[in-house]
Amino acid sequence: MRRSSVRERCQTEPFAALAAAFVVALALSVWAGVFEASVPEPVDRNVAEPTADRVERALTVAGVVRPDRTGSLRPAGPEGYELNVTLTTDHERWSFGPSAPGTADAATRRVSVYTDPGAVSPGRLEVRVWT
């Protein structure tokens, strides 16, 4: 019976082992990079801008905002969000909805406001939206 000597046993060269470990580490980092790039990032979406457009359309008749039409504002707000609408002119102010916190998304529009029969004043429509 023949005994094998240390020289005859299978051994791996140190350079080959280091190269294999490098290839595995490189493949793992490439995979992690591709995986990270495919995960969607959180969306920081400002919902106030499209909501302000809908609110303005709901309040406007013939190009003039009518403060008496605030009853039509409930469907203008996005689902799951609170809505505050403030309409101001030089002499009057109208507000609809609960008070908005400081963290609410806001959008403003310059509008023409119906104030009295036959009278239109420049005004500002501010829409605040929050969860």
LOBAVEX-710074 format. One record per residue (C-alpha): residue number from 1; residue in one letter; y, x, z. Coordinates in steps of 0.5 Angstrom, whole numbers, plus 2048, in hexadecimal, padded with zeros to 3 digits. Layout:
<rs>
R   n res  py  px  pz
R NUM   A   Y   X   Z
...
</rs>
This chain:
<rs>
R   n res  py  px  pz
R   1   M 800 800 800
R   2   R 807 803 7FE
R   3   R 80D 802 802
R   4   S 813 802 7FF
R   5   S 819 806 801
R   6   V 820 805 802
R   7   R 822 808 7FB
R   8   E 81D 803 7F8
R   9   R 820 7FC 7FB
R  10   C 825 7F8 7F7
R  11   Q 82C 7F9 7F9
R  12   T 833 7F7 7F7
R  13   E 838 7FC 7F5
R  14   P 83E 7FB 7FA
R  15   F 843 7FA 7F3
R  16   A 83E 7F4 7F1
R  17   A 83F 7F1 7F7
R  18   L 846 7F2 7F8
R  19   A 847 7EF 7F1
R  20   A 843 7E9 7F2
R  21   A 847 7E7 7F8
R  22   F 84D 7E8 7F4
R  23   V 84B 7E3 7EF
R  24   V 848 7DE 7F4
R  25   A 84F 7DF 7F8
R  26   L 853 7DE 7F1
R  27   A 84F 7D8 7EF
R  28   L 850 7D5 7F6
R  29   S 858 7D6 7F5
R  30   V 858 7D3 7EE
R  31   W 854 7CD 7F0
R  32   A 859 7CC 7F6
R  33   G 85F 7CD 7F1
R  34   V 85C 7C8 7EC
R  35   F 85B 7C3 7F2
R  36   E 861 7C3 7F5
R  37   A 865 7C2 7EE
R  38   S 861 7BC 7ED
R  39   V 863 7B9 7F4
R  40   P 869 7B4 7F3
R  41   E 86F 7B6 7F7
R  42   P 872 7B1 7FB
R  43   V 877 7AD 7F8
R  44   D 87E 7AD 7FA
R  45   R 880 7A6 7F7
R  46   N 887 7A3 7F8
R  47   V 886 79C 7F7
R  48   A 88D 79A 7F8
R  49   E 890 79C 7F1
R  50   P 88B 797 7EE
R  51   T 88C 792 7F3
R  52   A 894 792 7F2
R  53   D 893 791 7EB
R  54   R 88F 78A 7ED
R  55   V 894 788 7F2
R  56   E 899 789 7ED
R  57   R 896 785 7E8
R  58   A 894 77F 7EE
R  59   L 89B 77F 7F0
R  60   T 89F 77F 7E9
R  61   V 8A1 779 7E5
R  62   A 8A5 77B 7DE
R  63   G 8A6 782 7E0
R  64   V 8A9 780 7E7
R  65   V 8A5 781 7EE
R  66   R 8A5 77A 7F2
R  67   P 8A5 77B 7F9
R  68   D 8A2 774 7FA
R  69   R 89C 776 7F7
R  70   T 899 77A 7FC
R  71   G 893 775 7FD
R  72   S 890 778 7F7
R  73   L 890 77F 7FA
R  74   R 889 77E 7FE
R  75   P 885 77F 7F7
R  76   A 889 785 7F5
R  77   G 887 78A 7FB
R  78   P 880 78E 7FA
R  79   E 87A 78B 7FD
R  80   G 879 78F 804
R  81   Y 880 791 805
R  82   E 886 78E 808
R  83   L 88C 78D 804
R  84   N 894 78D 806
R  85   V 899 78B 801
R  86   T 8A1 78C 803
R  87   L 8A6 78A 7FE
R  88   T 8AD 78C 7FF
R  89   T 8B4 78B 7FC
R  90   D 8BB 78D 7FE
R  91   H 8BB 787 803
R  92   E 8B4 784 804
R  93   R 8AD 786 806
R  94   W 8A7 783 805
R  95   S 8A0 785 808
R  96   F 899 783 807
R  97   G 893 785 80B
R  98   P 892 789 811
R  99   S 896 78F 813
R 100   A 893 795 810
R 101   P 891 79C 813
R 102   G 894 7A2 812
R 103   T 88E 7A5 80E
R 104   A 88E 79F 809
R 105   D 88E 7A0 802
R 106   A 895 79E 7FF
R 107   A 898 79D 7F8
R 108   T 89F 79A 7F6
R 109   R 8A2 797 7F0
R 110   R 8A9 795 7EE
R 111   V 8AA 78E 7EC
R 112   S 8AF 788 7EB
R 113   V 8AE 783 7F1
R 114   Y 8B0 77C 7F0
R 115   T 8B5 77A 7F6
R 116   D 8B8 774 7F5
R 117   P 8B8 76F 7EF
R 118   G 8BB 773 7E9
R 119   A 8BC 779 7ED
R 120   V 8B8 780 7EC
R 121   S 8B8 786 7F0
R 122   P 8B5 78D 7F0
R 123   G 8B0 78E 7F5
R 124   R 8AA 792 7F7
R 125   L 8A3 790 7F8
R 126   E 89F 794 7FD
R 127   V 897 793 7FD
R 128   R 893 796 803
R 129   V 88C 796 803
R 130   W 887 799 808
R 131   T 880 798 80B
</rs>
